[in-house]
Amino acid sequence: MLAVLPACAAKGIKIITNMGAANPLAAAAKIREIAQRLGLHGLTIAAVTGDDVLDQLRAGDYRDDTGAPVMDLGARLLSANAYLGAQPLVDALAAGADIVVTGRVADPALVLAPLIHAFGWAMDDWHKLGQGTLAGHLLECAGQVSGGYFADPGYKDVANLARLGFPIGVVGEDGSIAITKVAGSGGSVTTATCTEQLLYEIHDPAAYLTPDVVADFSRVTMSQLAPDYVAIAGATGHPSTGLLKVSVGYIDSYIGEGQISYAGPGALARARLAQQIVEARLAMTGVALTELRCDLVGLNAIHGDLLAAGQAEPYEVRLRVTGRTATLAEAVRIGNEVETLYTCGPSGGGGATKAAREVVAVRATFIPGALVTPAIDFEET
């Protein structure tokens, strides 16, 4: 907000963001404080709440994506937040909000809401909602559609990524879409960058489920009309399912980790010996593990031993030992065993680190949208 609020306030540009995270009300209060510190007055800030559905889940019989009842998590259950749709954002804009801050909300809704507000689209105009959802989906990862993440030197070269230009969506009242970026900025907007983003996190292109519409991207076409300017057409939509996806947060376990590096001649052999020592020590001392993973970073940490076989021996390698436990005390013991390699392991080990932490994991379920009641609170500057 320190970066963007002065320019947006001066030019009458509205801001819609999901940076409210778990506490949109506090976020709105913080934005009000920043605006006042900057001497910006006459701004209306709307906080959209209602995504917290923990009480609704506790009152019902829901199963998560593992097939288990959500309530089986018992005391480990921490949170449940539904992905809200565009409607409460549209309501906030209609009430005069200059800044809308939400908690959990479907990413495309951040773009779909201002389109509905500006063009007066009906909430059951499934075709236009599908087109607006496509615009939101293309923009939701910012610089990803303008060349970030797309870049692969020698195959897909992208210029000046250090000054990557974020994308701009040009959307017409009829739902027509074009993606571009600020002239002179780094990155690239092409049919290829837009195609990769179109397919990003899409399970079924013909039935992309959102709170507002079941979007159909299966007949989308793209045209490069000018450098860094791509027109996109062909999206449509169908009635929404009436269900909202819910992210369920829970205490999963504890993770203990230790790392140490080896370099120079024989680095790989020394790292493998270090791994064998730690594995034996964890067994000998009875560390209560539910899962153990050992990686040689630089060799097999991403694709495993099968694809690493036959590769040239690295000059340096880092051993990472990670274990899952039921208690923090047991997790701490894993890193301790790696640290002892300094003096009790192969020669030349260095840069050892250790850590232990609680793991909050996420499962998913669905809840009827009728059980979710969004609310809007306002702050004035």
C-alpha positions in Angstrom: 0.0 0.0 0.0 2.9 2.4 0.7 4.0 1.8 -2.9 0.7 2.0 -4.8 -1.8 3.9 -2.6 -0.6 7.5 -3.4 -0.8 7.1 -7.2 -4.1 5.2 -7.1 -5.7 7.8 -4.8 -4.5 10.6 -7.0 -5.8 9.0 -10.2 -9.1 7.5 -8.8 -7.9 3.9 -9.3 -9.7 1.4 -7.2 -7.7 -1.4 -5.5 -9.0 -4.9 -5.0 -6.8 -7.4 -3.1 -7.0 -10.6 -1.1 -4.1 -9.6 1.1 -6.5 -9.6 4.1 -5.4 -13.2 4.6 -6.8 -14.6 7.9 -7.8 -11.1 9.2 -9.3 -8.8 6.7 -10.6 -6.4 9.4 -7.2 -5.8 10.7 -5.9 -5.4 7.2 -8.5 -2.7 6.5 -7.5 -0.9 9.7 -3.9 -1.1 8.7 -4.6 0.3 5.3 -6.6 3.2 6.9 -3.6 3.9 9.1 -1.2 3.9 6.1 -3.5 6.2 4.2 -3.7 8.7 7.1 0.0 8.6 7.5 0.3 9.5 3.8 -2.1 12.3 4.2 -4.8 10.7 2.0 -8.3 11.5 3.0 -11.8 10.7 1.7 -11.0 7.0 1.0 -13.5 4.2 1.8 -11.9 0.9 2.6 -14.1 -2.3 2.6 -13.2 -5.5 4.4 -14.9 -8.6 3.1 -15.3 -11.3 5.6 -17.4 -14.5 5.8 -14.8 -16.9 4.4 -14.2 -18.4 7.9 -16.5 -21.4 7.9 -15.0 -23.4 10.8 -18.2 -23.3 12.8 -20.3 -24.5 9.7 -17.9 -27.4 9.2 -18.1 -28.4 12.9 -21.9 -28.3 12.6 -22.1 -30.6 9.6 -20.9 -33.9 8.3 -18.2 -33.2 5.7 -15.5 -35.4 4.2 -12.2 -34.0 3.0 -10.2 -34.9 -0.2 -8.8 -38.0 1.5 -12.3 -39.3 2.1 -12.1 -39.0 5.9 -14.6 -37.0 8.0 -13.2 -33.5 8.6 -14.2 -33.9 12.3 -11.8 -36.8 12.6 -9.1 -34.2 12.8 -10.3 -33.4 16.3 -8.2 -30.9 18.2 -5.7 -30.8 15.3 -8.3 -28.8 13.3 -7.2 -25.2 13.1 -9.1 -23.4 10.4 -11.6 -23.6 7.5 -11.8 -20.9 4.9 -14.2 -21.0 1.9 -13.2 -19.5 -1.4 -15.7 -16.6 -1.8 -16.9 -15.5 -5.2 -17.3 -12.1 -6.8 -20.6 -11.0 -5.3 -19.5 -9.5 -2.0 -16.7 -7.6 -3.9 -19.3 -6.3 -6.3 -21.4 -5.2 -3.3 -18.5 -3.4 -1.8 -17.8 -1.5 -5.0 -21.4 -0.6 -5.3 -21.3 0.9 -1.8 -18.5 3.2 -2.9 -15.4 1.4 -1.8 -12.1 2.7 -3.1 -10.2 -0.2 -1.6 -11.6 -3.8 -1.2 -9.6 -6.2 0.9 -10.7 -9.8 1.4 -9.6 -13.0 3.0 -9.9 -16.2 1.1 -11.5 -15.6 -2.3 -11.2 -17.3 -5.7 -8.4 -15.6 -7.6 -10.4 -14.9 -10.8 -13.0 -13.1 -8.7 -10.6 -10.3 -8.0 -10.8 -9.4 -11.7 -14.4 -10.6 -12.4 -15.9 -8.4 -9.7 -14.8 -5.0 -11.2 -16.0 -6.2 -14.6 -19.4 -7.0 -13.2 -19.4 -3.6 -11.4 -18.3 -1.6 -14.4 -20.4 -3.2 -17.1 -23.5 -4.2 -15.1 -23.2 -7.9 -16.0 -25.9 -10.1 -14.5 -24.7 -12.7 -12.1 -26.4 -15.4 -14.2 -24.9 -14.2 -17.6 -22.8 -17.4 -17.7 -21.2 -16.6 -21.0 -19.8 -13.2 -19.8 -18.9 -14.6 -16.4 -16.9 -17.3 -18.2 -15.1 -14.7 -20.2 -14.4 -12.5 -17.2 -13.2 -15.6 -15.3 -10.7 -16.2 -18.2 -9.4 -12.7 -17.8 -9.0 -13.2 -14.1 -7.3 -16.5 -14.6 -4.8 -15.0 -17.0 -4.0 -12.2 -14.7 -4.0 -14.0 -11.3 -0.3 -14.9 -11.3 0.9 -11.4 -12.3 4.2 -11.6 -14.1 3.8 -15.3 -14.9 1.7 -14.4 -18.1 4.2 -11.7 -19.2 7.2 -14.0 -19.3 8.0 -14.9 -15.7 8.3 -18.6 -15.0 8.0 -19.1 -18.8 11.7 -18.3 -19.3 14.0 -21.2 -20.2 17.4 -19.9 -21.6 18.2 -21.2 -25.0 14.6 -22.5 -25.5 12.3 -19.7 -24.5 14.3 -16.6 -24.0 12.7 -13.6 -22.3 14.5 -10.3 -22.2 15.0 -8.1 -19.1 13.3 -10.3 -16.5 14.8 -8.1 -13.7 12.4 -5.4 -14.8 9.5 -7.7 -15.6 6.4 -5.8 -16.6 3.2 -7.0 -14.9 0.3 -7.7 -17.2 -2.6 -5.4 -18.1 -6.0 -6.9 -19.0 -8.0 -4.9 -21.5 -11.5 -6.1 -21.2 -14.5 -4.9 -23.2 -18.2 -4.7 -22.1 -18.8 -7.6 -24.4 -16.2 -9.7 -22.6 -13.5 -9.4 -25.2 -10.0 -9.8 -23.7 -6.5 -8.7 -24.5 -3.4 -9.1 -22.5 -0.5 -6.5 -22.7 2.0 -4.8 -20.4 3.6 -1.4 -19.9 5.6 -0.3 -22.9 9.4 -0.5 -22.3 9.1 -3.0 -19.4 10.9 -6.3 -19.4 9.3 -9.6 -20.1 7.1 -10.7 -23.1 3.4 -11.2 -23.8 2.9 -13.7 -26.6 0.5 -16.4 -27.5 2.9 -18.9 -25.9 3.1 -17.1 -22.5 -0.7 -16.7 -22.5 -1.2 -20.4 -23.4 1.0 -21.6 -20.6 -0.9 -19.4 -18.1 -4.2 -20.6 -19.6 -3.4 -24.2 -18.7 -1.9 -23.3 -15.3 -3.8 -25.0 -12.4 -6.6 -26.1 -14.7 -8.0 -29.6 -14.1 -10.6 -29.7 -16.9 -10.4 -26.8 -19.4 -14.1 -27.4 -20.3 -15.2 -27.3 -16.6 -13.1 -24.9 -14.5 -15.0 -24.8 -11.3 -15.3 -21.4 -9.5 -17.7 -20.0 -7.0 -19.3 -17.8 -9.7 -19.4 -20.0 -12.8 -18.3 -23.2 -14.4 -16.0 -21.7 -16.9 -15.3 -23.4 -20.3 -11.9 -22.6 -21.8 -11.9 -25.5 -24.3 -12.5 -23.4 -27.4 -10.2 -20.4 -26.5 -8.2 -18.9 -29.3 -5.3 -16.4 -29.2 -4.0 -13.9 -31.7 -0.8 -11.8 -31.6 -2.1 -8.4 -32.7 1.0 -6.5 -31.9 4.2 -6.9 -29.9 3.3 -7.7 -26.3 -0.4 -7.5 -27.2 -2.5 -10.8 -27.4 -6.2 -10.9 -28.1 -8.0 -13.9 -26.5 -11.5 -15.2 -27.3 -13.7 -18.2 -27.1 -14.4 -18.6 -23.4 -17.9 -19.2 -22.1 -19.5 -20.5 -19.0 -22.2 -22.6 -17.4 -24.2 -22.3 -14.1 -22.1 -22.6 -11.0 -22.4 -25.7 -8.8 -23.6 -24.0 -5.7 -20.7 -25.4 -3.8 -17.7 -23.6 -2.4 -14.3 -25.2 -2.0 -12.9 -25.0 1.6 -9.3 -25.0 2.6 -9.0 -26.9 5.9 -5.9 -26.1 8.0 -4.8 -28.6 10.6 -1.7 -29.6 12.6 -0.2 -32.4 10.6 3.1 -33.3 12.3 6.5 -32.0 13.2 9.5 -31.8 10.8 13.1 -32.1 11.8 15.8 -31.3 9.3 19.6 -31.2 9.1 21.9 -30.3 6.2 25.6 -30.4 5.6 27.8 -29.9 2.5 30.8 -31.8 1.0 32.9 -30.6 -1.8 36.0 -31.5 -3.9 37.3 -35.0 -4.8 35.1 -37.8 -3.4 32.4 -35.4 -2.3 29.6 -37.7 -3.4 31.1 -40.8 -1.6 31.6 -38.7 1.6 28.0 -37.4 1.4 26.7 -41.0 0.9 28.7 -42.2 3.9 27.3 -39.3 6.0 23.8 -40.3 5.0 24.4 -43.9 6.1 25.8 -42.8 9.4 22.8 -40.6 10.2 20.3 -43.3 9.1 22.0 -45.8 11.4 22.2 -43.3 14.3 18.5 -42.4 14.1 17.7 -46.2 14.2 20.1 -46.9 17.0 18.9 -44.0 19.2 15.3 -44.8 18.6 14.1 -41.6 17.1 10.3 -42.0 16.6 9.9 -41.3 12.9 6.8 -41.7 10.8 8.7 -40.8 7.6 12.3 -40.2 6.7 13.7 -38.6 3.5 17.4 -38.2 2.6 18.4 -36.1 -0.4 21.7 -35.3 -2.0 21.0 -31.8 -3.2 22.7 -31.4 -6.6 22.2 -35.1 -7.5 18.9 -36.7 -6.6 16.8 -34.2 -4.5 14.3 -33.4 -7.2 14.0 -36.5 -9.5 15.3 -39.2 -7.3 18.0 -41.9 -7.7 16.6 -43.4 -10.9 17.1 -40.4 -13.1 20.3 -39.5 -11.2 21.9 -42.8 -12.2 24.7 -42.4 -14.7 25.1 -38.6 -14.2 28.5 -37.2 -13.9 29.7 -37.0 -10.3 29.1 -33.5 -8.9 32.0 -31.4 -7.5 29.9 -30.5 -4.5 26.8 -32.0 -2.9 24.7 -31.1 0.1 23.1 -33.8 2.3 19.7 -33.0 3.5 18.0 -35.3 6.1 14.4 -34.6 6.8 12.0 -36.6 9.1 8.4 -36.4 10.2 7.6 -37.0 13.9 4.7 -36.7 16.2 6.4 -34.3 18.7 8.8 -31.4 18.4 11.2 -33.0 20.8 11.7 -36.0 18.5 12.0 -33.6 15.5 14.9 -31.8 17.1 16.9 -35.0 17.4 17.1 -35.4 13.6 19.1 -32.2 13.1 21.2 -32.9 16.1 22.4 -36.2 14.5 23.4 -34.3 11.3 25.2 -31.7 13.2 27.4 -34.3 14.9 28.8 -35.2 11.4 31.2 -32.2 11.9 33.4 -34.3 14.1 31.9 -37.8 14.0 31.4 -38.1 10.2 33.4 -38.0 7.0 36.1 -35.4 6.4 35.4 -32.0 5.0 31.8 -31.5 6.0 30.8 -27.9 6.4 27.9 -25.4 6.5 25.7 -27.6 8.7 22.3 -26.3 9.6 19.4 -27.7 11.6 15.8 -26.9 12.2 12.6 -28.2 13.7 9.1 -26.9 13.1 5.4 -27.6 13.4 3.7 -28.4 10.1 0.3 -27.0 9.4 -1.1 -28.8 6.4 -4.1 -28.2 4.2 -6.9 -30.5 3.1 -9.9 -29.5 1.0 -13.7 -30.1 1.2 -16.8 -28.5 -0.2 -19.6 -26.7 1.5 -23.0 -25.4 0.1 -22.7 -21.7 -0.7 -26.0 -21.1 1.0 -24.3 -21.8 4.3 -21.8 -19.0 3.8 -22.8 -15.4 4.6 -20.2 -12.8 3.5 -20.2 -9.5 5.3 -18.7 -6.1 4.5 -17.2 -3.7 7.1 -16.0 -0.2 6.1 -13.2 2.1 7.2 -13.0 5.8 6.3 -10.0 8.0 6.0 
